[in-house]
Amino acid sequence: MASELTYRGGAASPSAGAAGAAGEYSSPKPASSKPLAWLPRAARYAAAEHRPLFALVGMLVAAAIFCLAAPSGSGSGTAAPYSSSGRVSGALTRFSVDPAAHNPGRQFVAGKVPLGLKRKGLRVLVTGGAGFVGSHLVDRLVARGDSVIVVDNLFTGRKENVMHHFGNPNFEMIRHDVVEPILLEVDQIYHLACPASPVHYKYNPVKTIKTNVVGTLNMLGLAKRIGARFLLTSTSEVYGDPLQHPQVETYWGNVNPIGVRSCYDEGKRTAETLTMDYHRGANLEVRIARIFNTYGPRMCIDDGRVVSNFVAQALRKEPLTVYGDGKQTRSFQYVSDLVESFTAKYLGC
Ligand SMILES: O=c1ccn([C@@H]2O[C@H](COP(=O)(O)OP(=O)(O)O[C@H]3OC[C@@H](O)[C@H](O)[C@H]3O)[C@@H](O)[C@H]2O)c(=O)[nH]1
């Protein structure tokens, strides 16, 4: 080591010169007699003792192991048809073509879900999923194999509506108010969260319109951020006191902006506006379902809507209370028909 330092320093360095002169630190063999002395030291080290040859052999062995370990469908000859057809043959390009088209007799193995395993379900968020309609939707989504997250503040929703899913690894419930933002990773968002019966939404009108506006804004923002498909559950009440019967989708309604039902009517109208603005402005894939009067199991006895009121009164053998002149009309639907429309019509699943 000392000799190397002495040599590179050369005679220009007085201290090196001194060391060289003393002779005790100099190499016994003159540096000029070394083979490949003109190479830098690192290259000389690599070249010594046939190291390049060993490195080359090592690379060949590694390449051979890599080829043998590749999936049988690709390693045992599937590459040949692609290269012969002029395609670039490689691990990635093999997934972008249909091997059966090239070689119908051979089964393509790599990249396929093994037989017996079901296709992975969607990740779905249902806001208001513990409510009357929401819980039926959750049942349907879980049954078709989706992973469902319910977000509900349990104002009108009830834990009992979804308790039968507790323990299912594909089900999760978060007690949360959509008025506050939340970040989740899902493929689809069904936004149902809002009290829907007049007695409930009139109980705290400011909270009702906040839920419809701020809550919907939060969920649309989430959908935009994660690229999820979005379904807004709106209401027949966006038509207000309609002057047209039955109401067609193109009818704009006859709504009182300052009435006692306005927190819900106008709240849902704003929610629809936001949904369409996100669709037009952010290219979000959206659906809007204007739900008419729905009835069925899990409806609260004190829900306040006409069907539950009439049934409860009939059970108690009380006279039915008819508001107004009784000439008003409604379109009624059973809850399973509604849920069917969400999954079949609106989301195409
Ligand atoms: O005990 C009752 C209850 C209600 N009614 C009348 O029955 C009609 C239906 O009223 P409901 O309270 O059931 O509810 P509405 O049809 O007005 O709206 C309801 O259904 C549609 C949903 O989108 C709304 O969210 C929900 O409020 C109204 O004309 C109401 O005045 C009665 O005559 N007696």
The ligand as a Gaussian input file, in Angstrom:
#p B3LYP/6-31G(d) Opt

LIG

0 1
 O     -101.205000       9.949000       8.469000
 C     -101.100000      10.461000       7.342000
 C      -99.862000      10.708000       6.733000
 C      -99.829000      11.297000       5.490000
 N     -100.965000      11.623000       4.847000
 C     -100.961000      12.208000       3.501000
 O     -100.438000      11.195000       2.635000
 C      -99.662000      11.801000       1.616000
 C      -98.304000      11.142000       1.634000
 O      -97.559000      11.687000       2.673000
 P      -96.256000      11.027000       3.296000
 O      -96.042000      11.646000       4.614000
 O      -96.392000       9.535000       3.282000
 O      -95.047000      11.415000       2.371000
 P      -94.854000      12.120000       0.936000
 O      -95.393000      11.251000      -0.166000
 O      -95.402000      13.503000       0.953000
 O      -93.295000      12.154000       0.832000
 C      -92.595000      10.992000       1.175000
 O      -92.493000      10.110000       0.079000
 C      -91.635000      10.468000      -0.944000
 C      -90.249000      10.639000      -0.415000
 O      -89.343000      11.015000      -1.394000
 C      -90.235000      11.657000       0.675000
 O      -88.962000      11.690000       1.230000
 C      -91.236000      11.377000       1.734000
 O      -91.355000      12.458000       2.550000
 C      -99.642000      13.276000       1.898000
 O     -100.559000      13.930000       1.103000
 C     -100.015000      13.382000       3.350000
 O     -100.687000      14.596000       3.639000
 C     -102.181000      11.376000       5.433000
 O     -103.232000      11.679000       4.871000
 N     -102.212000      10.808000       6.665000

